[in-house]
Amino acid sequence: MAEILKSLGYFILAGLCEIGGGYLIWLWLKEGKPIVYALAGAIILTIYGIIPTLQPQGNFGKIYAAYGGIFIVLSILWGWAIDNVIPDRFDIIGGFISLIGVAVIMYGPR
């Protein structure tokens, strides 16, 4: 169970770095924020690229496939928290389905 929690923690950290770094670059390009936003975003996105290598199990393809499900849910939550886009029932159902996929891909018995 500790390995699963560690793995999920890495997935969540990677997602926050990817979404946060991308958001900072978005703010620079789309909303005219200073270049420091883009530079910070680029650094955070680089860190995002390193985090999946810390996963305790799996290979590149498996880890990134499972990460996609976590990314979906985190993106929905980010939109809700940052952009005030309230998820509807289909967002919630889709996010739940993606988490089932994560569980099967990463943590299913082999």
N, C-alpha and C positions, 0 to 999 in steps of 0.2 A: 504493500500500500504506500510506503514511503517513496518508492521509485515512481509510482504513478503521480503522486502529489508533486514531486520534483519535476517530472516531465511536464505536467500541466502548468507549473510555475514558469518553466522555460517557454512554453507556448504562449502564455499570457504576456510575459515580458517581451517576447519577439513581436507579438501583435501590437502592443502599445508603442514599441519603437517604430515599427513600420507605419502604423497609422499616424502617430505623432510626428515623425520625421516628414512624412508625406504632407501632413497638414501644414507644417511650417513652410514647406516649399510652396504649397498652395497659397498660403497667405502672402508670401512674397510675390508670386506671379499674378495672382488674381485680385489681391486687395492692396497692392502697393506697399507692403511692409518693407522695412529696410533689408538690405542684403544679408545682414546678420541672421535673419530668420532662415534664409536659404542655407547659409553655412552651418547653422545649428542643425537644420533638417538633414543635411548631407552627412554630418557626423553621426547623428542618431540612426540614419538609415544604414550606415556602415556597421554600427554596433548591431543593428538588427540582423545583418548578414552573418554575423559571428555567432549569435545566440543559438541557432539551431544545432550548431556543431557540439554544443554542450549536452544535447539529449543523451540520456544514459543507454538508450537502445535504438535499434532500427538502422535503416540506411537512408540515403538522401531522398530517394523517391518516396518512400513510405512516410518519412518525417514531414516532408513538404505536402504530401497529400493530406495527411491528418491535420497539419497546421492550417490548411485551407478552411477546414470546418471551424476552427477556433477564430480565424480571421473574420469569417462571416459574422459570428456572434459579436465579436468585439466591435466590428464596424457598425452593426445595428445599435449597440450600446453607445458608441461614440457619437453617432448621429443624434441619439436621444439626449445625451448629456451635453454635447457641445452645440449642436445645431437645432435643438428643440424639435426634432422630428420624432414624433411619438410612434413607436412600432405598432403596426396593426396586427391582427391575428395571423395573417399570412407571413409576416416577418417573424413572428414568434414560432409558428409552426415550422417554417423553413430553417430557422436557427436551431430548433430542437432536433430536426432531422439531421442537420449537419453535425451536431454533437454526437448523435448516435453513430454516424460514420466515423468520427474520431475514435470513439470507444472501440468500434469493431476493428479499425485499421491498426491502432496502436496497442490496444490492451486486450484484444481477443485472445483466447487460449490458442497456442500454437503447438 
